[in-house]
Amino acid sequence: MESPFRADILKGKVALITGGGSGIGFEISAQFGRHGASVAIMGRRKQVLDSAVSNLQSLGIVAAGFEGDVRKQEDAKRVLESTFKHFGRIDILVNAAAGNFLVSPEDLSPNGFRTVMDIDAVGTFTMCHEALKYLKKGGLGRSSSGGGTILNISATLHYTASWYQIHVSAAKAAVDALARNLALEWGTDYDIRVNGIAPGPIGDTPGMSKLVPKEISSKAKEYMPLYKLGEKWDIAMAALYLTSDAGKFVNGTTVIVDGGLWLSRPRHLPKDAVKKLSRAVEKRSREAPIGVPSSKL
């Protein structure tokens, strides 16, 4: 699909994307590169990283990959230092690394819960913490005119409750709280904008194949307001908006990109049944004697 943004909207920017070697993270990496940014991706699997970097470079994108685990502070520090040494600056940090699997609470071990919290929540904070000196106004490689941008990939699971994902719901709630607090404090002190994106079900991603069987995915679309799955492109376009000057006055918010799914509920009655019921109620109201409430008829 053709982008609605100028091809140079991120020209001169350097972005580091955790989890940027696959899925939504890779699409963000590719679209950032297509729109002028130099891209560094961070991940734990060298083979995935090398393949992703090769694919990005084949598109004419200036890209580099750095192995690292967001749960380890020393890895976060090393990857950020390597990105800075390679590109000379860091303008954008995207926290897209995440862990997820389906499990009922009684079958989830505290270690399994902790693992997801460590990747999603602690990992996000660790990357932000280590990136501060590069992103803040007047920081390494930056002028005193402004700061950089942080974008967290979140979810909508914790807005109500979700079956078999208590660990991810807790982790993403923490990620959203991190974004709001950092937006307040670092926005005030360092001119850094911090926002998030909460994707809905996105087709052709590892998350969809792992978490939603095809037969369930097909049926679930019946309850979606836009009656379709999202695309990785949709998330990448939101990321471009939030990290570019197009979103320069947006700070501390999490943009929901799910086609309205988080608002939806299964229909209690078919639409035709509702029409018939409405007509019957209207008819009783018209026929009710003056002064007698229709509820008493």
N, C-alpha and C positions, 0 to 999 in steps of 0.2 A: 504494500500500500504506500501511496505517496505521502510523505510527511507534510504536515501543515506548517512546519517551522522552516525558517531560513536555513540553508545548508551550513552557514557559518555562525550559527547562534551560540556555539560553544568554542569558537575559534580562539586558540591560545590557551585554553584551559587544560588542566591535567586532572584526570579523575582516577581514583583508586576504587575498585569494586570488589568487595569480598564475595565469594561465591560467584564470581563473574565468568567462570568457565563453562557453565551449562544453564539451561532453563531460562528463567526470567533474568537472572544476572547476566547471562551472555547476551541476551537481546538488548539489555540496557547498555552493555559495553559496546555492542555493534552500533547502536543508534547514536550513542555519544560520539563514537569515532566518525560516523557518517556526517555528523554535524560539527565537525572541526576539532574535537578534543583529542588529546593524546590519552591513551588508556593503559592503566596497569590493572591486572587482575590477580587476585589472591585466592589460593585454594590449597587443599591438602594433597591432592592427587596430581603428581607431576605429568602423567600421561594426558590427563584431561586438560591441564594447563597448557601444555605444549601444543595440543591439537587446537585449542581455542585461540591461542596467540597466532598460530599459523593461519587459521581461518580469518582472523581479523586482518592480518597483514595482507592476505590475498585480496581483501577489499580495499587496499590502499590505506589502511588505518595504521597509525603509529601506535604500536602496542608492545607490552612486555608482561611477562608472568613471573610471579614470585610465590614459591611454596611457603605455606604457613597455616597455623591453626589459630583461629581467633580466640580460642580459650586460653592460649598461652601468651602472657604479656610479653615475653621475650621475642616471640614470633611477630606479634603486632608491631613492636618497636623496630625490629629488623626489617620487616617489609616496608614500613613507612620510610625508614631511612634509605632503603634501597630505591624506592620510588622517587624520593627526593634527589638522590644522587644521579639517578638515571635521567630524570626530566628537569630537574632544577627548581621545581615548585610542585605544590599540591593545592588544588582549588576545590575539589569535590571529593567527599568520601561517601560511598554508597555501601551500607551494611545490608547485604543480601544473603549472606551465609545463614543457613538455618538447618534445624534438624526436626524431623517429624516422623511419626508412625502411629498407627491406630492401636489403641489398647484401652481396656476398661480400667477404671481407677483401682479396683481390687487386684488386678493383675499387673499393675505398674509398680515396679520396685522403686524405692527412693533413689537408687542410683540412676535408673532410667529417667526419672523426673529431673534429677540434678543435671544429667547430660544435656537435655534439651534446654534447661534454664541456662546452663553454662554457654552453650553455643549461641542461643538467640539473645538472651538478656545480658549476661555477663560479657559475652563476646562483643556485643554492640557497644557496651560501655567502655570496654578495654580499648577497642579501636578508636572510639571518640577521644578517650583520655590521651592516648599516644599521638593522636593527630592534631591536638590542640595547638602545639607550637608551630605547626605548618599552616594551619587554617586561620589563626587569629590575625586581626588587623596588625600589620607591622611585624608579623611572624616571619619565619624563615622563607626566603624567596618571595615575600609579599611586600607591597608598599603599605604606607600608613593610611591609604584611602579607603580600604574596606577589607572585610574578611571573606572567608570561604563559605562553603555550604555542606551540610550533612543531610543525607537522606536515608531513612530506615525503611526496609521492606517489612511491613507488619501483616496483619490479618484482621478479619472481622469476628473471629471465633468468640472472643471474650465480650462482645457487645451484649450478648444474651448468655447462652451456654451452648456447648457443642458435645455431641456424643463422641466418646472415646478419644478426646483430645484435651484432657484436663491439663496436661503438661504444656502443650503449645499455647493454650488459652492463657495460662498463668504467665508464660514467657512473653507473649505478645502484649499483654496488659502492661508488663514491666517496660517493654520497649516503647510503648506509647507514652508512658509516664516519663521515661528518660527524655524523649523528644521534647515534651512540653517544658520540663525543668531546664534542660540545656538551652532551649529556645529563649527562655526567660533570662537565665543568668549569662550565658555566653553571647546572646544577642545584645544584651545591655553592655557587657564588659568588653566584648571582643568583636562585635559586629558580625557574628557567625549566625547564619540562618539554619534552623534545624526543623525538618519536616519528615513526614512519613507517607507511605502509600500502603493501603490495605487492599490487596488484590482479592477478587472473588475466584471462582473456579476458572482456571486458564487452561485451554486445551494444549495438547502436545507438550506437556511439561512432566518432569519426573514426579512431581507432587501428585498430579492427576492420575498417572498410571499406578502410583504406589498406594494412594489413599482412596481412589474412587473407581471401582470396577466398571467396565464399559456399560453393563446392563443397568447399573444404578445411575451412572452419568446420564444415559439417555432418558431415563424416567425423570431424573431431577430437573431436567430442562423444562418440564411441564409447569414447574412452580416458579420459574424465573420470569420476572417482568419483561425482559427483552427476549426471552425464549431462546437463548443461545449461550454458548460458552464464550468467555473472553479470549483474547489473543495476547501473546507476549508483547506484541506491538503496542497494544493499548496501555500496558504498564510502562513501557519505555517512553511513550509520548507524554504520559503524566510525569515521568522522571525528568524529561527534557524541560517541561514547563517549570517544575519546582526548582531545578538547579540552574536555570538560565535567568537572564534579566527579565524574561516574561513574568516570572514569579518573584520579582525582587522585593515585594512587600508582603509576601506570604511567609509566616514564621510561626512555628508551634502548632501546626495542624497536621492531621493525618487525612489524606484524601482517599475516599473509598472509591475503588474502581472495580465494581462487581455487577454492573447492570441493574442495581437495585435489589439484588438477591437478599441482602441482610434485612430488608424490609418485608420480605414476602412470607406468606403462610399458605399452607394448603387450603384450597377452597372447601368450605363447609357445605356449600350447596352449589350445584351447577347453575350457571347464569340463567338458563331458561326457567329453572325452578324459582329463582329469586324474582323474575319478572311476573310469574304467575302469582306468587305470594303477594307481591306489591299491588297487583291489580285487585286481588281479593280484599286486601285491607282497605284500598281506596274505595271499592264498591260499598263495603260495610260502612265506611265513614259518610259516604253520600246518602245512604239510606237511613242513617241513625236519626231518630226524632230530635227536634231542637231541644237542647238542654240536657240530653242524655248522652253521657260519654260512650263512645263506641266500645270501650273496653268492658262496659257492663252489658252489652248486647249478647 
